[in-house]
Amino acid sequence: MTINTDDQYGDAESKTTISSSRRYSSSSYQDQSMDDALNTTLTNDKATLIQVWKPKSYGSVKGQIPQCERLTYTWKEIDVFGEAPTDGKPREPLCTRLRNCCTRQRKDFNPRKHLLKNVTGVAKSGELLAVMGSSGAGKTTLLNALAFRSPPGVKISPNAVRALNGVPVNAEQLRARCAYVQQDDLFIPSLTTREHLLFQAMLRMGRDVPASVKQHRVLEVLQELSLVKCADTIIGAPGRIKGLSGGERKRLAFASETLTDPHLLLCDEPTSGLDSFMAHSVLQVLKGMAMKGKTIILTIHQPSSELYCLFDKILLVAEGRVAFLGSPYQSAEFFSQLGIPCPPNYNPADFYVQMLAIAPAKEAECRDMIKKICDSFAVSPIAREVLETASVAGKGMDEPYMLQQVEGVGSTGYRSSWWTQFYCILWRSWLSVLKDPMLVKVRLLQTAMVATLIGSIYFGQVLDQDGVMNINGSLFLFLTNMTFQNVFAVINVFSAELPVFLREKRSRLYRVDTYFLGKTIAELPLFIAVPFVFTSITYPMIGLRTGATHYLTTLFIVTLVANVSTSRQLHCTIFSFCILRHVFSVLSLLSWKKSTQCFRFLLVFCVFVFFLNS
């Protein structure tokens, strides 16, 4: 599509056109504030640059879908199995499980618990499909299966088929078309909304997309999700750093996933933890996306009657089976035909969840009711229509080219180059270091206090036999303090960013090596400043050898020890959580506490022996 800059930017003399595959609506640019923001971001020179670059999409896969596409997502015969609990039976010894995991001599999977049972469904373009059910019914399990994100220990039957417009797709092919908004909102708290979206845009959008277009897309998403007012507000962390509200954080999570303009959006509990007003505003955003032609699938626990009216289709799940799939009007007719109509002036969502829940002390009766409802729906005309649609979805649509284009999509690895990943990690880590007061001010103050304490203990040493022993002890404290202080600093900082790192790594935003290098280099000034402050205070107080050469040599050794311990701990932590995450991720979390106790014991023993005669 071609946009004339006369209309968009008010420049009557400029005839520059911007070619883009995105279908921009004229109404989205009527806001004067958005025009001003775009004017400051896209100059005529940058617009000329965009004119030369003519992408097919914001995506990362070559041969992208034209923006006029309409995706229909279908799934058939989804059977999901999970390992049942041991019921008090002894497990294999830990050493045996570790050996089997490392040598790949794992026993055959024993599917003893049927989580989802022959689930079939369809989600059409322009529809907002809500997956509802009681707790433990299988809502999140179904959404994870549809998104190819099932956790370890969960197995999907090989007969399961997931298709876009009738063409079966795998995880990589779906990732190019789909965005998945998880229930937990994970962000770097010291970044602003704009900085977070810029970081996501640089890594999510294709490597062939110019930076100016990515900035343009960030401004557009801020406008679409009503985040312009809080664009320069720090995200914050609940209970620690004041920042965005719950609704703004949820909309920011949507903004991060919609930067690539996906046509299929999966949301896990988007209203969790929000009040009624915030929940309604979030669902209004999703409803607006659906009205623009996107396919939206979400899980929701207990929607209000006002939210229930926003759903185009509902999917009721009970005991891993489909109890109903259709419009809200069809659901009322279906339950009325079964002799259990929804009472007047009653929230239909609450009524359906109650009918499909397992009540205490009535398990057998409730399971009989659920079986009756699921069996009745399986033979109903609505279910037959859903099955026929799932079998022929995509055939006969207005975009037959979609069948070939989806088939041609494959894995292209990461969406950005190695240098782009390294630069973005370095930029974000540097901003986090500068903006986090606990990371800089507290560490420098702590270092100064410890250095003053050590300098006071060993103040004014004389070069005699006792003085030499005391100086040796002070040098020992030099090294141990720099080692343990930086090791535990890495543990405290990285443990806070660990959930964000794991989620972004699983989304294939960046490599592990780029994160390690960027994080290390960004914090390098801090790890140079801390040894400098420590050495500058303790060196003259203890009375070590005077002279710039001796002082600089000591400073170099202390700085080297601090940075080696930091890099070593960061490397071991990342390696354990990424390469050996199936086994050693849990062990690493436990080992931090255990190793702290062990280090304390060894340190006390070492100090006792070393200073026995000092």
C-alpha positions as CSV (number, residue, x, y, z in Angstrom):
1,M,0.0,0.0,0.0
2,T,1.2,3.6,-0.7
3,I,0.8,6.5,1.7
4,N,1.4,10.0,0.5
5,T,3.3,12.2,3.0
6,D,1.2,15.2,2.0
7,D,-1.7,13.8,3.9
8,Q,0.2,12.2,6.8
9,Y,2.9,14.8,7.6
10,G,1.5,18.0,6.2
11,D,4.3,18.6,3.9
12,A,2.8,19.9,0.7
13,E,6.1,20.0,-1.2
14,S,7.2,16.5,-0.3
15,K,5.9,13.8,-2.6
16,T,7.8,11.0,-0.8
17,T,5.8,7.8,-0.5
18,I,6.3,5.1,2.0
19,S,5.8,1.6,0.8
20,S,4.9,-1.0,3.4
21,S,3.0,-4.2,3.6
22,R,1.1,-3.1,6.6
23,R,-2.5,-2.0,6.0
24,Y,-2.5,1.3,7.7
25,S,-6.0,2.7,8.3
26,S,-6.5,6.4,7.8
27,S,-8.3,6.7,11.1
28,S,-5.2,5.7,13.0
29,Y,-3.4,8.8,12.0
30,Q,-6.1,11.4,12.7
31,D,-4.8,12.0,16.2
32,Q,-2.6,15.1,16.0
33,S,-0.3,13.9,18.8
34,M,0.5,10.8,16.8
35,D,1.3,12.9,13.8
36,D,3.7,15.0,15.9
37,A,5.4,11.9,17.3
38,L,5.8,10.5,13.8
39,N,7.2,13.8,12.6
40,T,9.9,13.7,15.2
41,T,10.7,10.1,14.4
42,L,10.5,9.9,10.6
43,T,12.1,12.8,8.7
44,N,11.9,13.1,5.0
45,D,15.4,11.5,4.7
46,K,14.2,8.5,6.7
47,A,11.0,8.3,4.7
48,T,13.2,8.2,1.6
49,L,15.1,5.3,3.2
50,I,11.8,3.5,3.8
51,Q,10.7,4.0,0.2
52,V,13.7,2.0,-1.0
53,W,13.0,-0.8,1.4
54,K,9.8,-2.6,0.5
55,P,9.2,-5.4,2.9
56,K,6.4,-7.9,2.7
57,S,5.7,-7.9,6.4
58,Y,7.0,-7.0,9.8
59,G,7.7,-10.7,10.4
60,S,11.0,-12.5,10.4
61,V,10.4,-15.3,7.9
62,K,11.1,-14.8,4.2
63,G,8.1,-15.1,2.0
64,Q,5.8,-13.4,4.6
65,I,2.1,-13.4,4.4
66,P,0.4,-10.5,2.7
67,Q,-1.3,-8.2,5.1
68,C,-4.8,-9.0,3.6
69,E,-4.6,-12.6,4.8
70,R,-7.3,-14.1,7.1
71,L,-6.1,-17.0,9.2
72,T,-8.3,-19.8,10.4
73,Y,-6.6,-21.9,13.1
74,T,-7.9,-25.5,13.5
75,W,-7.0,-28.4,15.7
76,K,-8.1,-32.0,15.6
77,E,-7.6,-35.0,17.9
78,I,-5.6,-33.2,20.5
79,D,-4.8,-35.8,23.1
80,V,-2.4,-34.7,25.9
81,F,-1.0,-37.1,28.5
82,G,0.9,-36.3,31.7
83,E,2.7,-38.3,34.3
84,A,0.5,-39.1,37.1
85,P,1.6,-38.5,40.7
86,T,3.4,-41.3,42.5
87,D,0.7,-41.6,45.2
88,G,3.3,-42.1,47.9
89,K,5.3,-44.7,46.0
90,P,9.1,-44.2,46.2
91,R,10.8,-42.6,43.2
92,E,14.1,-43.6,41.7
93,P,17.2,-42.3,43.5
94,L,18.4,-38.9,42.4
95,C,21.7,-40.3,41.2
96,T,19.9,-42.8,39.0
97,R,17.7,-40.1,37.5
98,L,20.7,-37.9,36.8
99,R,22.6,-40.7,35.1
100,N,19.6,-41.6,33.0
101,C,19.1,-38.0,32.0
102,C,22.8,-37.4,31.1
103,T,23.1,-40.7,29.2
104,R,19.7,-40.5,27.5
105,Q,18.7,-43.8,29.0
106,R,15.3,-42.6,30.0
107,K,12.5,-45.0,30.5
108,D,9.6,-45.0,28.1
109,F,7.0,-42.4,28.9
110,N,4.1,-43.8,30.9
111,P,1.0,-41.8,30.0
112,R,-1.1,-42.5,33.1
113,K,-3.1,-39.3,33.2
114,H,-5.2,-38.2,30.2
115,L,-5.2,-34.4,30.4
116,L,-7.0,-33.6,27.1
117,K,-9.2,-36.1,25.3
118,N,-9.7,-35.8,21.6
119,V,-10.2,-32.1,21.5
120,T,-11.2,-30.6,18.2
121,G,-11.9,-27.0,17.4
122,V,-11.7,-24.0,15.1
123,A,-10.9,-20.3,15.5
124,K,-11.8,-18.1,12.6
125,S,-10.4,-14.7,11.6
126,G,-12.2,-11.8,13.2
127,E,-13.4,-13.8,16.1
128,L,-12.7,-13.6,19.8
129,L,-12.7,-17.2,21.2
130,A,-12.8,-17.6,24.9
131,V,-11.8,-20.9,26.5
132,M,-13.6,-21.3,29.8
133,G,-13.9,-24.0,32.5
134,S,-13.3,-24.7,36.1
135,S,-9.9,-24.9,37.7
136,G,-8.0,-28.0,36.4
137,A,-10.3,-28.5,33.4
138,G,-7.5,-28.2,30.9
139,K,-7.7,-24.6,29.7
140,T,-4.0,-23.7,30.0
141,T,-3.0,-27.2,28.8
142,L,-5.0,-26.8,25.7
143,L,-3.6,-23.3,25.0
144,N,0.0,-24.6,25.5
145,A,-0.7,-27.5,23.1
146,L,-2.1,-25.0,20.5
147,A,1.0,-22.8,20.9
148,F,3.5,-25.8,20.8
149,R,4.6,-24.8,24.3
150,S,3.8,-27.8,26.4
151,P,6.1,-28.2,29.4
152,P,8.4,-31.1,29.9
153,G,6.6,-34.2,31.2
154,V,3.6,-33.5,28.9
155,K,3.2,-35.6,25.8
156,I,0.9,-34.8,22.8
157,S,-0.4,-37.7,20.7
158,P,1.2,-37.9,17.2
159,N,-2.2,-37.9,15.7
160,A,-2.8,-34.3,16.8
161,V,-3.1,-31.9,13.9
162,R,-2.8,-28.1,14.1
163,A,-3.4,-26.3,10.9
164,L,-3.5,-22.7,9.5
165,N,-6.1,-22.4,6.7
166,G,-6.1,-26.2,6.5
167,V,-2.4,-26.7,6.2
168,P,-0.7,-28.5,9.1
169,V,2.1,-26.5,10.7
170,N,4.9,-27.2,13.2
171,A,6.2,-25.0,16.0
172,E,8.5,-22.9,13.8
173,Q,5.8,-22.3,11.2
174,L,3.3,-21.3,13.8
175,R,5.8,-19.0,15.6
176,A,6.1,-16.9,12.4
177,R,2.3,-16.3,12.4
178,C,1.4,-16.4,16.1
179,A,2.0,-14.4,19.3
180,Y,1.6,-15.9,22.8
181,V,0.8,-13.7,25.7
182,Q,1.5,-15.6,28.9
183,Q,-0.2,-15.0,32.2
184,D,2.7,-13.6,34.2
185,D,3.9,-10.2,33.1
186,L,7.8,-10.3,33.2
187,F,9.7,-7.1,32.5
188,I,13.0,-5.3,33.5
189,P,11.6,-2.9,36.1
190,S,14.0,-0.1,35.6
191,L,13.2,0.4,31.9
192,T,10.5,2.7,30.6
193,T,7.6,1.5,28.4
194,R,9.2,3.0,25.3
195,E,12.6,1.5,26.0
196,H,11.1,-1.9,26.5
197,L,9.2,-1.8,23.3
198,L,12.3,-0.5,21.4
199,F,14.3,-3.5,22.7
200,Q,11.6,-5.9,21.7
201,A,11.2,-4.4,18.3
202,M,14.9,-4.5,17.5
203,L,14.9,-8.3,18.3
204,R,11.4,-9.4,17.2
205,M,11.1,-7.7,13.8
206,G,13.0,-8.9,10.8
207,R,16.7,-8.3,10.5
208,D,16.0,-6.6,7.1
209,V,13.7,-4.0,8.7
210,P,15.4,-0.6,9.1
211,A,15.7,0.9,12.6
212,S,13.5,3.8,11.6
213,V,10.6,1.5,10.7
214,K,11.0,-0.3,14.0
215,Q,10.7,3.1,15.8
216,H,7.7,3.9,13.7
217,R,6.1,0.6,14.7
218,V,6.8,1.2,18.4
219,L,5.0,4.6,18.2
220,E,2.1,3.0,16.4
221,V,1.7,0.2,19.0
222,L,1.8,2.8,21.8
223,Q,-1.0,4.6,20.1
224,E,-3.1,1.4,19.4
225,L,-2.9,0.2,23.0
226,S,-3.3,3.6,24.7
227,L,0.2,3.6,26.2
228,V,1.3,7.0,24.9
229,K,0.7,8.7,28.3
230,C,2.9,6.2,30.1
231,A,5.5,5.8,27.3
232,D,8.3,7.4,29.4
233,T,7.2,5.9,32.8
234,I,9.3,3.2,34.3
235,I,7.7,-0.2,34.3
236,G,8.5,-0.9,37.9
237,A,8.0,-3.9,40.1
238,P,5.0,-4.5,42.3
239,G,5.9,-3.9,46.0
240,R,9.4,-2.7,45.2
241,I,9.5,0.0,42.5
242,K,6.5,2.1,41.7
243,G,5.6,2.1,38.0
244,L,2.8,1.0,35.7
245,S,-0.6,-0.1,36.9
246,G,-1.8,-3.7,36.4
247,G,-3.8,-2.8,33.3
248,E,-0.9,-0.9,31.8
249,R,1.4,-3.8,32.4
250,K,-1.0,-6.2,30.8
251,R,-1.4,-3.9,27.7
252,L,2.4,-3.6,27.6
253,A,2.6,-7.4,27.4
254,F,0.2,-7.3,24.5
255,A,2.2,-4.6,22.8
256,S,5.4,-6.6,23.1
257,E,3.8,-9.5,21.3
258,T,2.0,-7.5,18.6
259,L,5.0,-5.6,17.4
260,T,5.3,-8.0,14.5
261,D,1.6,-7.6,13.7
262,P,0.7,-11.3,14.2
263,H,-2.6,-12.5,12.8
264,L,-3.1,-15.2,15.5
265,L,-2.9,-14.2,19.2
266,L,-3.1,-16.6,22.1
267,C,-3.6,-15.2,25.6
268,D,-3.4,-17.1,28.9
269,E,-5.6,-15.5,31.5
270,P,-5.3,-11.9,30.3
271,T,-7.6,-10.6,33.1
272,S,-5.9,-12.4,35.9
273,G,-5.3,-10.1,38.9
274,L,-7.2,-7.1,37.4
275,D,-10.3,-5.4,38.7
276,S,-13.5,-5.3,36.6
277,F,-12.7,-2.0,35.0
278,M,-9.1,-3.0,34.0
279,A,-10.3,-6.4,32.8
280,H,-12.9,-4.8,30.6
281,S,-10.4,-2.4,29.1
282,V,-8.0,-5.3,28.4
283,L,-10.7,-7.3,26.7
284,Q,-11.8,-4.2,24.7
285,V,-8.3,-4.1,23.3
286,L,-8.5,-7.7,22.3
287,K,-12.0,-7.2,20.8
288,G,-10.6,-4.3,18.7
289,M,-7.8,-6.6,17.4
290,A,-10.4,-9.2,16.5
291,M,-12.5,-6.6,14.6
292,K,-9.4,-5.8,12.5
293,G,-9.3,-9.4,11.2
294,K,-7.1,-11.1,13.8
295,T,-7.8,-14.5,15.3
296,I,-7.8,-14.2,19.1
297,I,-7.9,-17.3,21.5
298,L,-7.8,-16.6,25.2
299,T,-8.4,-18.5,28.4
300,I,-10.4,-16.8,31.1
301,H,-11.4,-18.1,34.5
302,Q,-14.6,-16.3,35.6
303,P,-15.7,-13.4,33.3
304,S,-18.4,-11.0,34.3
305,S,-21.6,-10.8,32.2
306,E,-20.3,-7.6,30.6
307,L,-17.1,-9.4,29.5
308,Y,-19.1,-12.4,28.4
309,C,-21.0,-10.3,25.9
310,L,-17.7,-9.4,24.1
311,F,-17.0,-13.0,23.1
312,D,-17.8,-14.2,19.6
313,K,-17.3,-17.8,20.4
314,I,-16.9,-19.8,23.7
315,L,-15.1,-23.1,24.2
316,L,-16.2,-24.9,27.4
317,V,-13.7,-27.5,28.7
318,A,-14.5,-30.0,31.4
319,E,-12.4,-33.0,32.5
320,G,-10.2,-32.6,29.4
321,R,-13.1,-32.8,27.0
322,V,-15.0,-30.3,24.9
323,A,-18.4,-29.5,26.5
324,F,-19.4,-26.9,24.0
325,L,-17.9,-24.8,21.1
326,G,-20.0,-22.1,19.5
327,S,-21.5,-18.7,19.9
328,P,-23.0,-17.6,23.2
329,Y,-26.5,-17.7,21.7
330,Q,-26.0,-21.3,20.6
331,S,-24.7,-22.2,24.1
332,A,-28.0,-21.0,25.6
333,E,-30.0,-23.1,23.2
334,F,-27.7,-26.2,23.7
335,F,-28.1,-26.2,27.5
336,S,-31.8,-25.5,27.3
337,Q,-32.2,-28.6,25.1
338,L,-30.4,-30.6,27.8
339,G,-32.9,-29.5,30.4
340,I,-30.5,-27.3,32.3
341,P,-31.3,-23.8,31.0
342,C,-29.5,-20.8,32.4
343,P,-31.7,-18.9,34.9
344,P,-32.9,-15.4,33.9
345,N,-30.7,-12.5,35.1
346,Y,-27.9,-14.9,35.7
347,N,-24.3,-14.7,34.4
348,P,-24.1,-17.5,31.7
349,A,-20.3,-17.8,32.3
350,D,-20.8,-18.5,36.0
351,F,-23.7,-20.9,35.3
352,Y,-21.6,-23.0,32.7
353,V,-18.6,-23.2,35.0
354,Q,-20.8,-24.4,37.9
355,M,-22.4,-27.0,35.7
356,L,-19.0,-28.3,34.6
357,A,-17.2,-28.2,38.0
358,I,-16.5,-31.0,40.4
359,A,-18.2,-30.1,43.6
360,P,-16.8,-31.6,46.9
361,A,-18.7,-34.7,48.2
362,K,-20.5,-34.9,44.8
363,E,-17.8,-36.2,42.6
364,A,-19.7,-39.1,41.0
365,E,-22.8,-37.0,40.3
366,C,-20.8,-34.1,38.8
367,R,-18.8,-36.4,36.6
368,D,-22.0,-38.0,35.3
369,M,-23.4,-34.6,34.5
370,I,-20.1,-33.6,32.7
371,K,-20.2,-36.9,30.7
372,K,-23.8,-36.3,29.7
373,I,-23.0,-32.7,28.5
374,C,-19.8,-33.7,26.6
375,D,-21.5,-36.8,25.0
376,S,-24.5,-34.7,24.0
377,F,-22.3,-32.1,22.4
378,A,-20.2,-34.7,20.5
379,V,-23.3,-35.8,18.6
380,S,-24.9,-32.4,18.2
381,P,-25.1,-30.6,14.8
382,I,-22.9,-27.9,16.2
383,A,-20.1,-30.4,16.8
384,R,-20.5,-31.9,13.4
385,E,-20.2,-28.5,11.9
386,V,-17.1,-27.8,13.9
387,L,-15.6,-31.1,12.7
388,E,-16.4,-30.3,9.1
389,T,-14.9,-26.8,9.4
390,A,-11.8,-28.2,11.0
391,S,-11.4,-30.7,8.1
392,V,-11.8,-28.2,5.3
393,A,-10.6,-25.0,6.8
394,G,-8.7,-22.8,4.4
395,K,-10.1,-24.5,1.3
396,G,-12.3,-22.2,-0.7
397,M,-11.2,-19.0,1.0
398,D,-10.5,-15.8,-0.9
399,E,-6.7,-16.2,-0.4
400,P,-5.8,-19.6,-1.9
401,Y,-2.2,-18.5,-2.1
402,M,-2.0,-19.0,1.6
403,L,-1.9,-22.7,1.3
404,Q,1.4,-22.6,-0.6
405,Q,2.9,-19.8,1.5
406,V,2.3,-21.5,4.8
407,E,3.8,-24.7,3.5
408,G,6.9,-22.8,2.4
409,V,7.6,-21.4,5.8
410,G,10.5,-22.9,7.7
411,S,12.8,-22.2,10.6
412,T,15.2,-19.3,10.0
413,G,16.7,-19.3,13.5
414,Y,16.9,-16.0,15.3
415,R,15.1,-12.9,13.9
416,S,18.0,-10.6,14.4
417,S,21.8,-10.8,13.7
418,W,24.4,-11.5,16.3
419,W,25.6,-7.9,16.5
420,T,22.0,-6.6,16.9
421,Q,21.4,-9.0,19.8
422,F,24.7,-8.0,21.4
423,Y,24.0,-4.3,21.0
424,C,20.4,-4.6,22.4
425,I,21.5,-6.6,25.4
426,L,24.4,-4.2,26.1
427,W,22.0,-1.2,25.8
428,R,19.3,-2.6,28.0
429,S,21.8,-3.9,30.6
430,W,23.5,-0.5,30.7
431,L,20.2,1.3,31.3
432,S,19.4,-1.2,34.0
433,V,22.7,-0.5,35.8
434,L,22.2,3.3,35.6
435,K,18.6,3.4,36.7
436,D,18.7,0.8,39.5
437,P,19.6,2.6,42.7
438,M,20.0,-0.6,44.6
439,L,22.6,-1.8,42.1
440,V,24.9,1.1,42.1
441,K,24.5,3.3,45.2
442,V,24.0,0.5,47.7
443,R,26.9,-1.6,46.4
444,L,29.3,1.4,46.5
445,L,28.1,2.3,50.0
446,Q,28.5,-1.3,51.2
447,T,32.0,-1.5,49.7
448,A,33.0,1.8,51.4
449,M,31.8,0.6,54.8
450,V,33.5,-2.8,54.5
451,A,36.7,-1.2,53.3
452,T,36.6,1.2,56.3
453,L,36.0,-1.6,58.7
454,I,38.9,-3.7,57.3
455,G,41.2,-0.7,57.3
456,S,40.3,0.1,60.9
457,I,41.1,-3.4,62.0
458,Y,44.5,-3.5,60.3
459,F,45.2,0.2,60.6
460,G,48.9,1.3,60.5
461,Q,50.7,-2.0,60.3
462,V,54.5,-2.1,61.0
463,L,56.8,-4.4,59.0
464,D,57.7,-6.8,61.8
465,Q,56.8,-10.4,62.3
466,D,53.3,-9.7,63.6
467,G,52.8,-7.0,61.0
468,V,53.7,-9.3,58.1
469,M,51.2,-11.9,59.3
470,N,48.5,-9.2,59.7
471,I,49.3,-7.8,56.2
472,N,48.9,-11.3,54.8
473,G,45.6,-11.6,56.5
474,S,44.4,-8.3,55.1
475,L,45.5,-9.3,51.6
476,F,43.5,-12.6,52.1
477,L,40.5,-10.5,53.0
478,F,41.1,-8.4,49.9
479,L,40.6,-11.4,47.7
480,T,37.9,-13.1,49.6
481,N,35.8,-9.9,49.9
482,M,36.1,-9.1,46.2
483,T,35.3,-12.7,45.3
484,F,32.2,-13.4,47.4
485,Q,30.9,-9.9,47.2
486,N,30.7,-10.0,43.4
487,V,29.6,-13.7,43.3
488,F,26.6,-13.0,45.4
489,A,25.9,-9.8,43.6
490,V,25.6,-11.8,40.4
491,I,23.3,-14.3,42.1
492,N,21.0,-11.5,43.5
493,V,20.9,-9.6,40.2
494,F,20.6,-12.5,37.8
495,S,18.0,-14.3,39.9
496,A,15.8,-11.3,39.5
497,E,16.3,-11.3,35.7
498,L,16.2,-15.1,35.4
499,P,12.5,-15.4,34.5
500,V,12.8,-12.7,31.9
501,F,15.9,-14.3,30.5
502,L,14.3,-17.8,30.3
503,R,11.2,-16.5,28.6
504,E,13.1,-14.4,26.0
505,K,15.5,-17.2,25.4
506,R,12.6,-19.6,24.8
507,S,11.1,-17.1,22.4
508,R,14.4,-17.1,20.5
509,L,15.1,-13.4,20.9
510,Y,18.8,-13.8,21.5
511,R,21.5,-16.3,22.1
512,V,23.1,-17.1,25.4
513,D,26.6,-15.9,24.4
514,T,25.2,-12.4,23.4
515,Y,23.5,-12.1,26.8
516,F,26.6,-13.2,28.6
517,L,28.9,-10.7,26.8
518,G,26.4,-7.8,26.8
519,K,25.6,-8.3,30.5
520,T,29.3,-8.6,31.5
521,I,30.4,-5.5,29.5
522,A,27.5,-3.4,30.7
523,E,28.4,-4.1,34.3
524,L,32.2,-3.8,33.8
525,P,32.4,-0.1,34.9
526,L,30.6,-1.1,38.2
527,F,33.0,-4.0,38.7
528,I,35.9,-1.7,38.2
529,A,34.5,1.1,40.4
530,V,33.9,-1.3,43.4
531,P,37.5,-2.6,43.6
532,F,38.8,1.0,43.1
533,V,36.8,2.3,46.1
534,F,37.8,-0.7,48.2
535,T,41.5,-0.5,47.4
536,S,41.7,3.3,47.7
537,I,40.3,3.2,51.2
538,T,42.1,0.1,52.7
539,Y,45.5,0.5,51.0
540,P,46.6,3.7,52.8
541,M,44.8,2.8,56.1
542,I,46.7,-0.5,56.4
543,G,50.0,1.2,55.5
544,L,51.0,-0.9,52.6
545,R,54.0,0.0,50.4
546,T,53.9,3.5,49.1
547,G,54.3,4.3,45.4
548,A,52.0,4.5,42.4
549,T,53.4,1.3,40.9
550,H,52.7,-0.9,44.0
551,Y,49.2,0.7,44.4
552,L,48.3,0.2,40.7
553,T,49.6,-3.4,40.9
554,T,47.4,-4.2,43.9
555,L,44.4,-2.4,42.2
556,F,44.9,-4.4,39.0
557,I,45.0,-7.7,40.9
558,V,41.9,-7.0,43.0
559,T,40.0,-5.8,39.9
560,L,41.0,-8.9,38.0
561,V,39.9,-11.1,40.8
562,A,36.5,-9.3,41.1
563,N,35.8,-9.6,37.3
564,V,36.9,-13.2,37.0
565,S,34.7,-14.2,39.9
566,T,31.8,-12.3,38.3
567,S,32.2,-13.7,34.9
568,R,32.7,-17.2,36.2
569,Q,29.6,-17.1,38.3
570,L,27.5,-15.6,35.5
571,H,28.8,-18.2,33.1
572,C,28.0,-21.1,35.4
573,T,24.6,-19.7,36.2
574,I,23.6,-19.2,32.5
575,F,25.1,-22.6,31.5
576,S,23.3,-24.5,34.2
577,F,20.0,-22.9,33.5
578,C,20.1,-23.2,29.7
579,I,22.2,-26.3,28.8
580,L,21.2,-28.5,31.7
581,R,17.9,-26.8,32.7
582,H,16.0,-30.1,32.9
583,V,18.0,-31.3,35.9
584,F,20.4,-28.8,37.1
585,S,18.2,-25.7,37.1
586,V,16.5,-26.9,40.3
587,L,19.9,-28.0,41.7
588,S,21.4,-24.6,40.9
589,L,18.7,-22.8,42.9
590,L,19.2,-25.2,45.8
591,S,23.0,-25.0,45.5
592,W,23.0,-21.3,46.0
593,K,21.7,-21.6,49.5
594,K,23.7,-24.7,50.3
595,S,26.9,-23.3,48.8
596,T,26.5,-20.2,50.9
597,Q,26.5,-22.3,54.0
598,C,29.4,-24.3,52.8
599,F,31.4,-21.3,51.9
600,R,30.8,-19.8,55.3
601,F,32.1,-22.9,57.0
602,L,35.2,-23.1,54.8
603,L,35.9,-19.4,55.3
604,V,35.7,-19.7,59.0
605,F,37.9,-22.8,59.0
606,C,40.4,-21.1,56.6
607,V,40.5,-17.9,58.6
608,F,41.0,-19.8,61.9
609,V,43.9,-21.8,60.5
610,F,45.4,-18.8,58.7
611,F,45.3,-16.4,61.6
612,L,46.1,-18.9,64.3
613,N,49.4,-17.1,65.1
614,S,48.6,-13.6,63.7
